[in-house]
């Protein structure tokens, strides 16, 4: 009696391929304009809720930060109503296979946003260091 075992080799069995597929689907979901909703510091204020990240399919990121705390204001912010509004910044970004969005800020510092979860309406990412990490929950403009 001969017992035959058939082994299947599936591209989905390769962890690198799985990571690449995850990054590809995240890239598709990422495209669009996302507004602050909640941070690990609490709900976004009326000013903060106007802050956004707009990701395009050409790896461009346009973002604008809006804050209500004068103590956090740095050069270039304009007071509009009760909110301090940064200039709109447009830069290139990349999304790597470990679901990290990376871009250079205006000071040429590399900023890394680690995607925790993403779907059609909600983006959750962390930003910071091991000692000081903030979690952000953004809602997609529909």
N, C-alpha and C positions, 0 to 999 in steps of 0.2 A: 504494500500500500504506500503510495507516494502522496505526501501532503505538500501542497504548494502554498507558499505565502507570497502574496503580491504586495509590494511596498509602493506606496504612492508618494510622489514628490510633488508637493503643491507649493506654488510661490507664496501662498499665504502662511506657510509654515516658517518662513524666514523672518526672524524678528526685525531685521533691517527693512524688509519689504513692508512689514506691518507698520513700522514707524513712519515710513515714507507715505504709505496710504493714509495714515492718521493725519499727518501734516497736510497732505493734499486735500482731504475733506475739511480740515480746519481752515485751510486757506479759502476754500469756497464759501464756508460759513462766515468767515471773517469780513468778507467784502461788504461794505456799507458803513453807515454812520451810527456810532454807538454813544449813548449819553450816560453819564454817571447816575447811579441810582442809590447804591449803598456802598459804604466802605467798612472795613473792620472797626473804624472809629464811630460808626453810626450812619444814619440816613444822610443822604446828601442834602445840603441846605438848598434853598431856592436858587442861590447863585451857583453853587457847585453842580446842580442838576443841568445847568446850561453848558458845562464842559463836555467836550466830545472828542472822539477819535474817529476819523473817516478813512477807512482802508479801501484802496482801489485794487482792481485786478492787474494793475501795472506796477505793483510793489511800491506805490506812493502812499504816504501817510500824511494826512492833514489833521492838525489838532489845534484846539483852542482851550485854554484853561480859564475858568471863571471862579473867583474866590470872593469871600466876604470878609476875610480877616486881613486887615491892613498890615499886620505884623508879618504876614507871609509874602507880601508884595515885593517883587524885585523889579528892576528896570524894565520899562516897556509896557507895563500894565496901564490901562486907562480906566478911570472911574466912570462907569455908566450906571446911572441910578444908584443903587446901593451895592453894586458889584464891581470888583476889579477884574478887568478883562484883558487877557494877554493878546498879543498879536496872533493872527493865524499863522501857524508854522507848517510848511510843507517840506517833507523829507522822504528819502527812500527808507524802506524797512525790509527786513527779511524774516521769514518764519522757518526755523530749522526743524529737523525731524523729531526733536524732543519737545515740540510745541512751545518754543520760546520765540517771542517777537523781539527783534533787536533793531535798534536805530541809534543814531548819534543825536544828542540834543544840541542846543545852540552853543554850548561850551565844549563841544566835541567829546563829551563823555558818552560812553556806550550805555544805553538804557536797555535793560532786559525786563520784559513782561512775561511771566510764566503762565501760560493758559492752564487753568485748573479744569474748566469745562466750557463748552461752547455748544449752542444749538441755534436754531433759526431766530430766536428772540433774546437770548441771554448769553452774555460773555462774562466769565469769572476769571480774573487773573490776579497774580500776586506780583508785587514790586518791592524790592528792598534787599536787605542782607539777611543772613541767618539771625542776627540779633535784632533787627528792626524791619519786619516785613508787614506790609499793608495789603489786605485783600480788597479788591474792587469788584463790584457787580455792576455791569453796564447793560442797558436795555437798547435794543436795536430800533432805529427809526424805521417805521413801516410805511 
